[in-house]
Amino acid sequence: NYVRAILEDPKGNLWLGTEKTGLNYYDFQTKSIINYTHSQGNTNSISSNKVRSLAMDNSNRLWIGTVDGLNVFSKESNSFFKISDNGTGDKFLSNKIIFSIAKDKFGQIWAGSWQNGLNRIVYKDSKNYSIEKIYKKHGNQYGLSSNVITFIYADDLYPEVFVGTDNGLNHIFLRLYLKP
């Protein structure tokens, strides 16, 4: 398997995102592997088997960036909530290909798209979340140096996020952003 993303959970077990075969969970205590794959027509399955990035939020929910949207996985309910780019407004992503994910010190999720900017997500549950889209700057307005996001690093101690693009590094100073 071609592994594209690795994340250690709070219990010390591993989540592995692969290029073509979905998401794998390895439990070191039982030495067992669970494979989560996309199943056409199953709304509880992951949106794509092409996983690009992984992050864990403050509620121990797993965030999975794929080539077909962002997924939020709850191990307790064993289901995936999907966030897509199929619409407008603050419930939809700027692009469906999510290349990098990070959680900042305030618990916000940052999802970088491969082609269309950055998404800042405030998430309480599948019915109570909002997404702010941040794009390449035009003229004198504030913005990113490029819409192609290659990597996101969110500092755990300081209120700042670094966003790598195909045209340099962007440094974002945070303020607590709470929107229902």
N, C-alpha and C positions, 0 to 999 in steps of 0.2 A: 504494500500500500504506500502511496505517495502521501506523506503527512505534511500538512500545510500549517497546522495550528496545534499547540499543546498548552494545556492549562491544568495546574494542580488545584484540586478543590480543598476546602477547609479540613476534610478528613484525611488528606494526604493521598487521595486517589487521583488518577489521571483521566482527563478528557482529551481525545485526539480527533482533530478534524482532518479529513482526508480529501484528496483531489476528486475522487470518483465514487467512493464507497460510503459516504456519509460520516456519521459521528460515532465514535467508539468511547466507551467508558470502561476503564480498567480498575478493578477493585483489588488492591494489593493483599488485603486480608484473606479474601476467598480465592484469589488468583483467577477470577472470572472476568469475562469480557461481555459487555452488552453492546450490540450494534444497533444504531438508530438510522434508518434509511427512509428516503422519500417513497411514499406509496401513492400513486395516482388515485385521486378520489377520496383518500383518507385525510380528513381535515385535521386530525391529531398528529400527523407525521410531520417531520422536518420538511421545509419547503424545497430543498435541493440536496443532492448527495455531494455537491461541490462546495465544501466548507472552506472559507478563507480566514476566519478569525474567531477567537473565543475570549470571553470576559465573564467575570462573576460579579454580581451586584451586591449591595449591602444586605439583601434578603436571601442570599445564597441561591438566586436564580441564575441560570446559565444563559448568557447571550451568545448567539451564534450568527456570525455574518456569512452569508452564502452568496452565490451568483444569482439567486432569486429571492432576495429580501433578507430581512433580519428576523430571527426566531428567538423567543424567550421560552426557556424550558424549565418547568417545575418538576423536580424528581418526585415530589409527593403525589402530584396528579398524573405523572407520566405522560404529559402532553405538551405540545408546542403551540405557542401563540405566535402568529405570523404578522409582521408589519411589512407592508409592501409600498411600492411607488405608484400604485394604481389609483390615483386620485389627486386632489388638491387639498390644501388646508394643513392644519397642524397635527393630523393623524397619519400622514403619509411621508415616506422618505423622499429625498431628492433624486435617488437612483436606486435600482434594485440590486446592483452589485456592491456588496459591502466588503471592503478589503481590510479594514482595521477597526478594532473596537477598544475603548478604554473607559474606565470608571474614574471619575475625579473625586476629590476629597469631600465634596458635597453629596456624592452618590448619583450624580448625573452620568448618563451614558453618552459617550461620543462615538459616532459611527461614521467612518470615512468611506465615501463611495469612490469607485475607481474612475468615474467619469464626470461626476456632477456635484462636487463639493462635500461639505461636512454637515452632519446632523447632530444637534444637541437634544437629548431626550430626557425629559423628566417623567419618570414612570412609577406609578403606585400599583396599578394592576391593569389588566387588559381593557378596562373600560375607562380608566382614569390616567391618561398620559397625554403629553404634548411633545411636538417636535419642532424645533427651530432650525431652519436651513441657513447655512452660511456658505457664500459663494466667492468666487474670484472677484477682487475689487475692480471697479471700473471708474476711471477718472480719479477724482479726489475722495471718493467714498471709501470707507473702511471695508476690508475683506481679505481674502486669502491671496497668496501669490499664484495659485493655480487651483483648478477644480479637480485635478487628479491627486487623490489622497493616497499616499503609499504607506504611512505609518502614523499612529497617534500614541503619544506618551502623556499620561496624566499623573502629575506628582501627588503622592499620598499626603505630604506634609504641607505643601504650599499651594495656594489657590491659582494654579497655572496648568496649562495644557500646551504641549508642543505638537505641532502638526507638520509631518514631513510630506512634501509634494514633489512632483517632477520638476518644480521650479523653485526649490529652496525650502527653508524651514520657517514656520510661522509660530510665534509665541503669543498665546492668548492668556491674558490675566483675567481671572474669573471673579464674578460677583455671584452670590447665591441667587439662583434663578428658580423661583417657585411659581409654577403656573398649573392650575388644576388640569 
